[in-house]
Amino acid sequence: MDEILKNYTLGELVWTKAGRWLRVKELSAGKYELAQLAPGYCGEKSYNPKIDVEFDGANEIATFLYDNTGTPVKQLSRNAETAAEIDTEFTKLKQIFKDNLQEN
């Protein structure tokens, strides 16, 4: 997470070679949103996914996942049943951000 925060400007949309946007937003002190956004046919953007993360400089905890590109829409808050799925998607999304740094 630290590498992502150091290399992306908060709130800025970054276009990728994969045809998606990436964005990091600060929600509040120590809370961030990582998002990959897919373009829609009418110019709208869909989350694919968006993950809220609590980060204190050493520890990172993905707390919420939202993905509205599939059916049904996926909306998960962290609990014992959803933690593994949220963590898996968070790991994938972090890798997408890191891969984009390597490509540019």
N, C-alpha and C positions, 0 to 999 in steps of 0.2 A: 504494500500500500504506500509505503514511504516513497518508493521510486515513482509511482504514479503521481503522487502529490507534487513531487519535485519537477516533473517533466510536463505536466498539463496545467494550463491556466484555468483557474476555477471559473466555471460558468461558460467557458468557450466551447463551441461545437467544432469538432475536428473531423473532417471528411476522411474516410479511409479508402484504400484501394479496393476493399471488399464491397464498397458501395453503401456504407453505413456511416453514421455519425457516432462519435464518442464524446462524452461530456462528464466532467466531475463538478459537482456542486457542493458547496459547504452549506449544510442545513442549519447547523448551530455549532458552537464550540465542541470540537471533537466528533462531530457527526457529519458524514458525507453521503452523497448519492453518486454512485457510479452508474452510468447508463450507456447502453448501445441503442441507438435509435434507427429504425428502419424507415425508409421513405415510402409513403403511400402514393396511390394513383392521383390523388387530388392535392398533393403537396403537404399533407399532414405527416406527422412523424409518430411512429408507434414504438413503444418500449419493447426491446428485445434482448435482454431484460433491463430492468432498473433495480438496483440493490442498494438499500440503506446500510451504512456501515458505521459502527462506533470505533474510533481509532485514537489511541492516546500516545502514539509515537512508538509503542512497542507491541501492544496487543490490538488485534482487529477482530471484531465480531460482526458478522453480517446479521442484521436484525429483521430485515423485511425484503421480500422479493415480489416484483410485479412484472408481468409479461403479458401484453395485450396483443401479441401477434398470432397466438394460437386460439383454438376453441376447445375447451372453455378458457377464458382469461384466467391466468394463474396469479393469485394474490395470497402470499403466505407470510404470516408473522412467525417469528422464531419461537418454537417450543420444542419439547422432547420429540414430537413426531415429525416436525418439519426441518429440524436442524441439519440433518444430513443432506437433504435436497438443496436447502439454501446454501450450505457450504460448498457443495459440488458446483452449483451455478456461479457462486462467487469466485471460486478458483478458475473456472472457465473464463469469466469476464475479465478478471485480472490478467490472464494470459493474453486475451485479445488486446488489452491496452498495452501490454509489454511488447507484443508482436508488432503492433503499429509503430512503436518507437524504433524498432529495428528496421522497419521498412522505409522510414522517412529520414 
